[in-house]
């Protein structure tokens, strides 16, 4: 969640850097053991599957307790987990496997642009010696999706992030006492965890809010682009 959230902050840098960020992961497909994905994506997928498997098993073990203590107090993590699993599936099909327009960038030969470091433009270069390549326009896709009819997907995304924050805080509250933390420090450790999840949730919520409150930027390399209706406000 941290890796994905920090990476998505590049949407604030415009289509060149954000689409370059997406292409950066494509360029790492050689690390994916022959699959059309890189090792980071595979690690996140395996971690999520392990988390869900353990969660389902623990929830199953507590099913008898739920009958006597009530469904929500006992199964709150399971219920919020199912909601998050549904959201993640939809999110993957919308962004990871969704159809996009093409956007042309000049990818840095060494994956990261050293010249762009001072301005955090890491995933594209203005070096005209680099041949432009077409990449997925995830920047345009994000604006189109979050500004759809009634901003439904934007509000669904925000709601799901709130569910994630709730799920994370409830889970942190349950796991902290068994981490070996000295008893008198547990309340403060819990507060640190809540603060981390709040900041992480605020980062994720900022993406749809940004797309709803701003107009899409045509990019620094607009001259390289074919006609792209996703970059036209109101299209």
C-alpha positions as CSV (number, residue, x, y, z in Angstrom):
1,X,0.0,0.0,0.0
2,X,2.9,2.4,0.8
3,X,4.8,1.6,-2.4
4,X,1.7,2.0,-4.5
5,X,0.6,5.2,-2.8
6,X,3.9,6.9,-3.0
7,X,4.3,5.9,-6.7
8,X,0.8,7.3,-7.5
9,X,1.9,10.7,-6.1
10,X,3.5,11.2,-9.5
11,X,0.1,12.0,-10.9
12,X,0.7,15.5,-9.5
13,X,3.7,15.8,-11.8
14,X,1.6,15.6,-15.0
15,X,1.1,13.0,-17.7
16,X,4.8,12.8,-18.7
17,X,6.0,11.6,-15.4
18,X,3.0,9.6,-14.3
19,X,2.7,7.7,-17.6
20,X,6.5,7.3,-17.4
21,X,6.1,5.8,-13.9
22,X,3.6,3.3,-15.4
23,X,6.1,2.4,-18.2
24,X,8.9,2.1,-15.6
25,X,7.2,-1.0,-14.2
26,X,6.7,-2.4,-17.7
27,X,10.4,-2.0,-18.3
28,X,11.0,-4.2,-15.2
29,X,9.0,-7.1,-16.6
30,X,12.3,-9.0,-17.0
31,X,12.2,-9.4,-13.2
32,X,8.8,-11.2,-13.3
33,X,10.0,-14.7,-13.9
34,X,8.5,-14.8,-17.4
35,X,5.1,-13.3,-16.5
36,X,3.7,-10.1,-17.9
37,X,4.4,-8.3,-14.6
38,X,7.4,-7.3,-12.5
39,X,8.7,-8.6,-9.2
40,X,7.1,-5.7,-7.3
41,X,3.7,-6.4,-8.6
42,X,4.1,-10.1,-8.0
43,X,5.3,-9.4,-4.4
44,X,2.2,-7.2,-3.8
45,X,-0.1,-9.8,-5.2
46,X,1.4,-12.7,-3.1
47,X,1.3,-10.5,0.0
48,X,-2.4,-9.7,-0.6
49,X,-3.2,-13.3,-1.2
50,X,-1.4,-14.4,2.0
51,X,-3.1,-11.7,4.0
52,X,-6.6,-12.7,2.6
53,X,-5.9,-16.4,3.2
54,X,-4.9,-15.9,6.8
55,X,-7.8,-13.5,7.4
56,X,-10.3,-16.0,6.0
57,X,-8.9,-18.8,8.1
58,X,-9.0,-16.8,11.3
59,X,-12.5,-15.6,10.6
60,X,-13.6,-19.2,10.0
61,X,-12.1,-20.2,13.3
62,X,-14.1,-17.5,15.0
63,X,-17.5,-18.3,13.4
64,X,-18.8,-19.9,16.6
65,X,-17.9,-16.9,18.6
66,X,-19.7,-14.6,16.2
67,X,-23.0,-16.4,17.0
68,X,-22.8,-15.6,20.6
69,X,-21.1,-12.1,20.5
70,X,-22.7,-10.7,17.4
71,X,-21.6,-10.6,13.8
72,X,-19.9,-7.2,13.5
73,X,-17.9,-7.1,16.7
74,X,-16.3,-10.4,15.9
75,X,-16.3,-10.3,12.1
76,X,-15.6,-6.6,11.4
77,X,-12.3,-7.4,9.8
78,X,-13.8,-10.1,7.6
79,X,-16.7,-7.9,6.5
80,X,-14.4,-4.9,5.7
81,X,-11.9,-7.3,4.1
82,X,-14.6,-8.6,1.7
83,X,-15.4,-5.1,0.7
84,X,-11.7,-4.3,0.1
85,X,-11.3,-7.5,-1.9
86,X,-14.2,-6.4,-4.1
87,X,-12.7,-2.9,-4.5
88,X,-9.3,-4.2,-5.4
89,X,-10.7,-6.5,-8.1
90,X,-12.6,-3.7,-9.7
91,X,-9.6,-1.4,-9.3
92,X,-7.3,-3.8,-11.1
93,X,-9.7,-4.3,-14.0
94,X,-10.1,-0.5,-14.3
95,X,-6.5,0.6,-14.1
96,X,-4.1,-2.4,-14.5
97,X,-6.0,-4.1,-17.3
98,X,-8.1,-1.1,-18.5
99,X,-7.9,0.1,-22.1
100,X,-6.1,3.5,-22.5
101,X,-5.0,5.8,-25.2
102,X,-1.3,6.0,-26.1
103,X,1.0,8.7,-24.7
104,X,4.5,9.2,-26.1
105,X,7.4,9.8,-23.8
106,X,11.2,9.7,-24.0
107,X,12.0,7.1,-21.3
108,X,15.3,7.6,-19.5
109,X,17.9,5.1,-20.7
110,X,18.9,4.2,-17.1
111,X,15.2,3.8,-16.0
112,X,15.5,7.0,-13.7
113,X,16.3,10.4,-15.1
114,X,19.2,11.9,-13.1
115,X,18.6,15.3,-14.7
116,X,15.0,15.2,-13.4
117,X,15.9,14.4,-9.8
118,X,15.9,18.1,-8.6
119,X,12.3,18.5,-9.9
120,X,11.2,14.9,-9.2
121,X,10.6,14.3,-12.9
122,X,12.0,10.9,-12.6
123,X,10.5,8.8,-15.4
124,X,10.9,10.8,-18.6
125,X,13.6,12.9,-20.2
126,X,13.7,15.8,-22.6
127,X,16.8,14.4,-24.3
128,X,15.9,14.5,-28.0
129,X,18.5,11.7,-28.7
130,X,16.0,9.3,-27.0
131,X,13.4,7.9,-29.3
132,X,9.8,8.5,-28.1
133,X,7.9,5.4,-27.3
134,X,4.1,4.9,-26.9
135,X,3.0,4.0,-23.3
136,X,-0.4,3.6,-21.6
137,X,-2.0,6.9,-20.8
138,X,-3.0,6.1,-17.2
139,X,-3.0,9.8,-16.5
140,X,-5.8,10.4,-19.0
141,X,-7.5,7.2,-17.8
142,X,-7.6,8.4,-14.2
143,X,-9.1,11.8,-15.2
144,X,-11.7,10.1,-17.4
145,X,-12.7,7.5,-14.8
146,X,-12.9,9.9,-11.8
147,X,-14.8,12.5,-13.8
148,X,-17.4,10.1,-15.2
149,X,-21.1,10.3,-14.8
150,X,-21.8,11.7,-11.3
151,X,-18.2,11.1,-10.3
152,X,-19.4,7.6,-9.1
153,X,-16.1,5.9,-9.3
154,X,-14.3,8.8,-7.5
155,X,-16.7,8.5,-4.6
156,X,-16.6,4.7,-4.7
157,X,-12.8,5.0,-4.5
158,X,-12.9,7.5,-1.6
159,X,-15.4,5.3,0.3
160,X,-13.2,2.2,-0.3
161,X,-10.2,4.1,1.1
162,X,-12.1,4.9,4.2
163,X,-13.0,1.2,4.5
164,X,-9.3,0.5,4.2
165,X,-8.4,2.9,6.9
166,X,-11.0,1.4,9.2
167,X,-9.8,-2.1,8.4
168,X,-6.2,-1.2,9.0
169,X,-6.9,0.5,12.3
170,X,-9.0,-2.4,13.6
171,X,-6.4,-4.9,12.6
172,X,-3.6,-2.8,14.1
173,X,-5.6,-2.6,17.4
174,X,-5.9,-6.4,17.5
175,X,-2.3,-7.2,16.5
176,X,-0.4,-4.6,18.6
177,X,-0.8,-6.5,22.0
178,X,0.8,-9.7,20.5
179,X,3.9,-8.0,18.9
180,X,5.9,-8.1,22.1
181,X,5.5,-4.3,22.7
182,X,5.8,-3.5,26.5
183,X,2.3,-3.1,27.9
184,X,2.7,0.5,28.9
185,X,3.8,1.5,25.4
186,X,0.9,-0.2,23.6
187,X,-1.4,2.9,23.6
188,X,1.3,5.1,22.1
189,X,2.2,2.4,19.5
190,X,-1.4,2.1,18.5
191,X,-1.6,5.9,18.0
192,X,1.5,5.8,15.8
193,X,-0.2,3.1,13.7
194,X,-3.4,5.1,13.4
195,X,-1.4,8.2,12.3
196,X,0.3,6.2,9.6
197,X,-2.9,4.8,8.2
198,X,-4.6,8.2,8.3
199,X,-1.7,9.8,6.3
200,X,-1.7,6.8,3.9
201,X,-5.5,7.1,3.4
202,X,-5.3,10.9,2.9
203,X,-2.7,10.3,0.2
204,X,-5.0,7.9,-1.7
205,X,-8.1,10.1,-1.2
206,X,-6.1,13.0,-2.7
207,X,-6.0,11.3,-6.1
208,X,-9.7,11.4,-7.0
209,X,-10.1,14.8,-5.4
210,X,-7.2,16.2,-7.5
211,X,-8.8,14.8,-10.7
212,X,-12.2,16.2,-9.8
213,X,-10.9,19.7,-8.8
214,X,-8.4,20.3,-11.6
215,X,-8.2,20.2,-15.4
216,X,-5.9,17.6,-17.0
217,X,-2.5,18.9,-18.1
218,X,-1.6,18.4,-21.7
219,X,2.0,17.6,-20.7
220,X,5.4,19.0,-21.3
221,X,5.8,16.9,-24.5
222,X,2.4,17.7,-26.0
223,X,4.1,18.1,-29.4
224,X,4.8,14.3,-29.4
225,X,1.2,13.3,-28.8
226,X,-1.4,12.2,-31.3
227,X,-4.9,13.6,-30.9
228,X,-6.0,12.4,-27.5
229,X,-9.6,13.2,-26.4
230,X,-8.7,12.2,-22.8
231,X,-6.6,15.3,-22.6
232,X,-9.4,17.6,-23.7
233,X,-11.4,19.0,-20.8
234,X,-15.0,17.9,-20.9
235,X,-14.3,15.2,-23.6
